[in-house]
Amino acid sequence: MTPPQQQRVVVKLAPNQPTYRLLVVDDIEENRLLLRHLLEEVGFEVWEAENGQEAITKWQQYHPDLIWMDMRMPVMDGYMATRQIRKQEQAQHLTPTKIIAITASALEEEKADILAAGCDDVVRKPFHENSLWDTLSQYLGVAYCYAEKEEISLGEDVSLSSTVALEANALKMMSPEWLHQLHQAAMMGDDLAVLQLVEQLSPEHQELIDTLRHLADNFRLDQITDVTMEFEFLGESQEVL
């Protein structure tokens, strides 16, 4: 379960590419802000919509190259919005926009329905950043500039195993509610939410504060996810007992 020692992290779009325009559609503001933050930080142009009806309007207005489409929303869901967009594309003889569904469901039947509605692919929630970059590369041909883990860590010579052990020991004194929130934030790749949770810690946990900030600032939320996972399982087992 040890990650590779050489891990590349996307830091920006490679030069001499088109300006990629993306639309993020989700009724939950925090989800939209998370995706927008990740995408804009790398160099994409991003717009938001909070339901399917608004998504169609923004699609008509901005002509995005790709839409991240939540499938379950009020007013108009992602299924209907996708069908409407595909219908208009056909009527106007437009090049089809890439539409990637975002869903928490793991049911294969639902995936089949999503693809039948006109989506090009499905990304499951919670997602990792790499799945976003890989999907954009696959469907738009996006190229990235990377940094190696060693370049980002600035010479910290601490082994991954000792870092994980240190975190696990420090986290044992945290409340189950806080640990659950931390795990969810890390699973979603939401570094801002992780940093907000870190702000809740008292100065007596300074070593943990520094470590979590370092991991969030250096794109290593995967380490937080791995370590907090054991507390998630522990909480489930205690509920059973």
C-alpha positions in Angstrom: 0.0 0.0 0.0 3.1 2.2 0.0 2.8 4.8 -2.8 5.7 5.0 -5.3 8.6 7.2 -4.2 8.5 9.1 -7.4 5.1 10.7 -7.7 4.3 13.4 -10.3 2.0 16.2 -9.4 0.2 18.4 -11.9 1.1 22.0 -11.3 -0.1 23.8 -14.5 -1.1 23.4 -18.1 1.7 22.8 -20.5 2.4 25.8 -22.8 1.2 26.3 -26.4 -2.2 24.8 -25.9 -5.7 26.1 -26.5 -7.6 27.9 -23.8 -9.7 25.1 -22.3 -13.2 26.2 -21.2 -14.9 24.1 -18.5 -18.4 24.2 -16.9 -18.9 22.7 -13.4 -22.5 21.8 -12.7 -23.5 20.9 -9.1 -26.3 22.1 -6.8 -23.9 22.0 -3.8 -21.8 25.1 -3.6 -18.9 23.5 -1.8 -18.5 20.9 -4.5 -18.5 23.6 -7.2 -16.0 25.7 -5.4 -13.7 22.6 -4.9 -13.7 21.7 -8.6 -13.3 25.3 -9.7 -10.4 25.9 -7.3 -8.6 22.8 -8.6 -9.2 23.5 -12.2 -8.5 27.3 -12.2 -5.3 26.7 -10.1 -3.9 24.6 -13.0 -5.0 27.1 -15.7 -8.4 26.2 -17.0 -11.2 28.8 -17.6 -14.2 27.7 -15.4 -17.8 28.6 -15.1 -20.4 27.3 -12.7 -24.1 26.2 -12.8 -26.2 25.0 -9.8 -28.8 23.0 -11.7 -29.4 21.5 -15.2 -31.5 24.4 -16.4 -28.7 26.9 -15.6 -26.2 24.5 -17.2 -28.0 24.7 -20.5 -27.9 28.5 -20.4 -24.2 28.6 -19.5 -23.5 26.0 -22.2 -25.2 28.2 -24.8 -23.5 31.3 -23.6 -19.9 30.1 -23.1 -19.5 27.0 -25.3 -17.4 25.0 -22.9 -15.1 22.3 -24.2 -16.2 20.0 -21.4 -18.9 19.9 -18.7 -18.6 18.2 -15.3 -22.2 17.3 -14.7 -23.7 16.3 -11.4 -26.6 13.9 -12.1 -28.8 14.5 -9.1 -30.0 18.1 -8.8 -33.2 20.1 -8.2 -35.0 22.1 -10.8 -33.5 20.0 -13.6 -31.2 17.0 -13.1 -28.1 16.1 -15.0 -29.9 13.5 -17.1 -32.4 15.9 -18.6 -29.8 18.7 -19.0 -27.5 16.3 -20.9 -30.4 15.1 -23.2 -31.4 18.7 -23.9 -27.8 19.7 -24.8 -27.4 16.7 -27.1 -30.7 17.5 -28.7 -29.7 21.1 -29.4 -26.3 20.0 -30.7 -27.9 17.7 -33.2 -30.4 20.4 -34.3 -27.7 23.0 -34.8 -25.1 20.6 -36.2 -22.6 21.4 -33.4 -19.6 19.5 -32.4 -20.6 17.5 -29.3 -19.4 18.9 -26.0 -17.7 16.4 -23.8 -19.9 15.7 -20.8 -18.5 13.9 -17.8 -21.0 12.7 -15.2 -20.1 13.1 -11.5 -22.0 10.7 -9.2 -21.7 9.0 -5.8 -23.5 5.9 -7.1 -21.5 2.8 -7.7 -24.4 0.9 -9.4 -23.6 -0.3 -12.9 -27.2 0.1 -14.0 -27.1 3.8 -13.1 -23.8 4.1 -15.1 -25.6 2.6 -18.1 -28.4 5.1 -17.7 -25.9 8.0 -17.5 -24.2 7.0 -20.7 -27.5 6.4 -22.4 -28.5 10.0 -21.5 -25.5 11.2 -23.5 -22.6 11.5 -21.1 -19.2 10.5 -22.3 -18.0 9.0 -19.1 -18.6 8.8 -15.3 -16.3 9.9 -12.5 -17.3 8.6 -9.0 -17.5 10.7 -5.9 -15.4 11.0 -3.8 -12.7 11.6 -6.5 -9.0 12.1 -6.5 -7.3 14.9 -8.4 -5.5 12.5 -10.7 -8.8 11.2 -12.0 -9.8 14.7 -13.0 -6.5 15.3 -14.8 -6.6 11.9 -16.5 -10.1 12.4 -17.7 -9.4 15.9 -19.1 -6.3 14.5 -20.9 -8.3 11.6 -22.3 -11.2 13.6 -23.7 -9.6 17.0 -24.5 -6.0 16.0 -25.1 -4.8 18.3 -22.3 -1.1 18.2 -21.5 0.4 19.2 -18.1 3.5 20.4 -16.5 4.5 18.2 -13.5 6.7 18.4 -10.5 8.2 15.4 -8.8 7.4 14.7 -5.2 11.0 15.4 -4.2 10.9 18.8 -5.8 7.8 19.8 -3.9 9.0 18.4 -0.6 12.1 20.6 -0.6 14.5 18.1 0.7 12.4 16.7 3.6 14.2 13.4 4.1 11.5 11.8 6.2 10.5 8.4 4.9 6.8 8.0 4.0 6.4 5.2 6.5 7.6 7.4 9.4 5.4 10.3 8.4 2.4 8.1 8.3 3.2 6.6 11.7 3.6 10.0 13.2 0.3 11.2 11.9 -1.6 8.1 13.0 -0.3 8.5 16.6 -1.1 12.2 16.7 -4.6 11.7 15.3 -5.6 9.1 17.9 -6.5 11.9 20.4 -8.8 13.7 17.9 -12.6 13.4 18.1 -14.3 10.9 15.7 -16.4 13.7 14.2 -13.3 15.8 13.4 -11.5 12.7 12.0 -14.4 11.9 9.8 -14.5 15.4 8.4 -10.8 15.3 7.8 -11.1 12.0 6.0 -13.9 13.2 3.8 -12.1 16.4 2.9 -8.9 14.5 1.9 -10.9 12.0 -0.1 -12.5 14.8 -2.1 -9.1 16.4 -2.7 -10.3 19.6 -0.9 -7.1 21.1 0.5 -9.0 24.2 1.6 -11.4 22.2 3.8 -8.4 20.3 5.3 -6.8 23.6 6.2 -10.0 24.9 7.7 -10.1 21.8 9.9 -6.5 22.3 10.9 -7.4 25.8 12.1 -9.7 24.2 14.6 -6.8 22.6 16.4 -5.3 24.1 19.5 -1.6 25.1 19.7 -0.8 22.0 21.8 -1.1 20.0 18.6 1.5 22.1 16.7 3.4 19.2 15.3 0.2 17.8 13.8 -0.8 21.2 12.6 2.5 21.6 10.8 2.3 18.1 9.2 -1.2 18.5 7.9 -0.5 21.9 6.5 2.6 20.6 4.8 0.6 17.7 3.2 -2.2 20.0 2.1 0.2 22.6 0.7 2.2 20.0 -1.2 -0.7 18.0 -2.8 -0.3 15.0 -0.6 -3.9 14.6 0.6 -3.5 10.9 -0.4 -1.4 10.4 2.8 -4.1 11.9 4.9 -6.7 9.7 3.3 -4.6 6.6 3.9 -4.0 7.4 7.6 -7.6 8.5 8.4 -9.0 5.4 6.7 -8.2 3.3 9.7 -10.1 5.6 12.0 -13.1 5.4 9.6 -13.0 1.6 9.9 -12.6 1.8 13.7 -15.6 4.0 14.0 -17.7 1.6 12.0 -16.6 -1.4 14.1 -17.4 0.5 17.3 -20.9 1.3 16.0 -21.4 -2.4 15.4 -20.3 -3.3 18.9 
